[in-house]
Amino acid sequence: MVTSMTLPQIRQRQNAGLIGGQVILERYGVDWLKEIGKRGGRPRLKDIELLRQQKAIKAANIENQIGGMDSRRSENLGQLKRLVKLKYFGTKS
């Protein structure tokens, strides 16, 4: 909910922020504040070319996974068939 604040309320909040900042400075020190400042800022939007590359890599990985799973499935199925034949029919082919 957005409310309009009067000038004394704005100054009161500014003073509260100033006091809070000074307490943080005393508690953690300048080095910690510098480190936080270096991490800060809003996240930047990704470049369109970077997004395209990531999408292509993801698609290639998915394609490789699917191909790999299919070949492993057929290999396992073949082994299963051989085991069933060996158990029930005594043949090895």
C-alpha positions as CSV (number, residue, x, y, z in Angstrom):
1,M,0.0,0.0,0.0
2,V,1.4,3.3,-1.1
3,T,0.8,6.3,1.2
4,S,2.0,9.8,0.8
5,M,4.4,10.9,3.5
6,T,4.7,14.4,4.9
7,L,8.1,16.1,4.9
8,P,8.7,15.5,8.7
9,Q,8.0,11.8,8.2
10,I,10.5,11.6,5.3
11,R,13.2,13.3,7.3
12,Q,12.5,11.0,10.3
13,R,13.0,8.0,8.0
14,Q,16.1,9.5,6.5
15,N,17.5,10.0,10.0
16,A,16.6,6.5,11.0
17,G,18.4,5.1,7.9
18,L,21.5,7.2,8.7
19,I,21.6,6.0,12.3
20,G,21.1,2.4,11.1
21,G,23.9,2.8,8.6
22,Q,26.3,4.1,11.2
23,V,25.5,1.2,13.5
24,I,26.2,-1.3,10.8
25,L,29.5,0.5,10.0
26,E,30.6,0.3,13.7
27,R,29.5,-3.3,14.0
28,Y,31.0,-4.8,10.8
29,G,33.6,-2.2,9.6
30,V,34.5,-0.6,6.3
31,D,36.0,-3.7,4.7
32,W,32.7,-5.6,5.1
33,L,30.7,-2.8,3.6
34,K,33.1,-2.6,0.7
35,E,32.6,-6.3,0.0
36,I,28.9,-6.0,0.2
37,G,29.0,-3.0,-2.2
38,K,31.0,-5.0,-4.7
39,R,28.4,-7.7,-4.7
40,G,25.5,-5.3,-4.9
41,G,23.5,-4.0,-7.8
42,R,20.7,-5.4,-9.7
43,P,21.2,-8.4,-11.9
44,R,21.8,-7.5,-15.5
45,L,19.8,-8.9,-18.4
46,K,21.6,-11.5,-20.4
47,D,22.8,-10.8,-23.9
48,I,20.6,-12.3,-26.6
49,E,23.5,-14.1,-28.1
50,L,24.4,-15.7,-24.8
51,L,20.8,-16.8,-24.4
52,R,20.9,-18.4,-27.8
53,Q,24.1,-20.3,-27.0
54,Q,22.7,-21.5,-23.7
55,K,19.6,-22.7,-25.5
56,A,21.6,-24.6,-28.1
57,I,23.8,-26.2,-25.5
58,K,20.7,-27.3,-23.5
59,A,19.1,-28.7,-26.6
60,A,22.3,-30.6,-27.5
61,N,22.5,-32.1,-24.0
62,I,18.9,-33.2,-24.1
63,E,19.4,-34.8,-27.6
64,N,22.6,-36.6,-26.3
65,Q,20.8,-37.9,-23.2
66,I,17.8,-39.2,-25.2
67,G,20.1,-40.9,-27.7
68,G,22.2,-42.4,-25.0
69,M,19.1,-43.7,-23.1
70,D,17.7,-45.3,-26.2
71,S,20.9,-47.2,-27.0
72,R,21.2,-48.3,-23.3
73,R,17.6,-49.4,-23.3
74,S,18.0,-51.5,-26.5
75,E,21.2,-53.0,-25.1
76,N,19.6,-53.9,-21.8
77,L,16.6,-55.3,-23.6
78,G,18.8,-57.5,-25.7
79,Q,20.6,-58.8,-22.7
80,L,17.3,-59.5,-21.0
81,K,16.0,-61.5,-24.0
82,R,19.2,-63.5,-24.0
83,L,18.9,-64.3,-20.3
84,V,15.2,-65.4,-20.8
85,K,16.1,-67.7,-23.7
86,L,19.0,-69.2,-21.7
87,K,16.8,-69.8,-18.6
88,Y,13.7,-71.2,-20.3
89,F,15.0,-72.7,-23.5
90,G,18.6,-73.5,-22.6
91,T,19.9,-71.8,-25.8
92,K,22.5,-69.1,-25.9
93,S,21.5,-67.1,-29.0
